[in-house]
């Protein structure tokens, strides 16, 4: 398998996390009936995945590099496939929850190690292009998950997990035994084992803080848009689903294009532009009082949110060259923590004032502009 096909396989691997996370959502009634549990109890199936996933991301990248990145990645993908098969074969709800937790643990290693392996091989000035393609594959996984879950709901929910496990098993078998050739500078820095202390440097902390603020603010606005669609504009559930799907498609299309733009503009400038534009668009969302206005504005905002993700992931990939995977996993952990915190903060605000929730999210985005500029790091790795 040549180097280019190795990269394609790593890109496809980026679909695994979103696919495993969200495939269950359309199948909640079937899972509830199979295991004779309540709707609130089914919610634990999402929490037991996300909690160990977000928690382990704080250290998983650094640990994976200490243990050997390629070996750890292949093992994690194989065990992820095995845990997914465990979901399909679960005889009771306890078994299902344990298998879901196993998925979350393994994905905490898969996501940062895949992205670190890809960006380590990027030519000078080419990090954005690679991260953009990877982000597009992740967006594709987010879009494919409800489709596969919907088919499972209409046939047999266990088949959806069997299919997901099969995809993971094939990827684990085909992953190269060695990483694609890295640049000489990266190889020299890889000679020293990665240290957790490298994550405590000012640039890495500020990029991670940027991800936290972006998730707490503008890129977490999807949940507010879904509420606006139902409670303010009066859309049906399926119409809101189509609205969110359109934003996701826009993001998937924008990610690789913004990656190219990022390489041309420079990571710091591109990140500043993306965050500022996304925050401005979120601030405009309360003015969308009609369905078509909300649809158009969210389509554009969906593209902007994915551009923000490409930006801070690109910066994180070069923030700590001696611990690339660790910086990525640390940044992603704070991102998902921001999403969780955003739901707690903005939903009560929305109930009182929808416009206040959107404006608050935009203000947090303005704070992210400050932190990313303060990091003074670019995708060239120069500070």
Secondary structure, 3 states (H helix, E strand, C coil): CCHHHHHHHHHHHCHHHHHHHHCCHHHHHHHHHHHCCCHHHHCHHHHHHHHHHHHHCCCHHHHHHHHCHHHHHHHHHHHHHHHHHHHHHCCCHHHHHHHHHHHHHHHHHHHHHHHHHHHHCCCCCCHHHHHHHHHHHHHHHHHHHHHHHHHHHHCCHHHHHHHHHHHHHHHHHHCCCCCCCCCHHHHHHHCCCCCHHHHHCHHHHHHHHHHHHHHHCHHHCHHHHHHHHHHHCCCCHHHHHHHHHHHHHHHHHHHHHHHHHHHHHCHHHHHHHHHHHHHHHHHHHHHCCCHHHHHHHHHHHHHHHHHHHHHHHHHHHHHCHHHHHHHHHHHHHHHHHHHHHHHHHHHHHHHHCHHHHHHHHHHHHHHHHHHHHHHCCCCCCCC
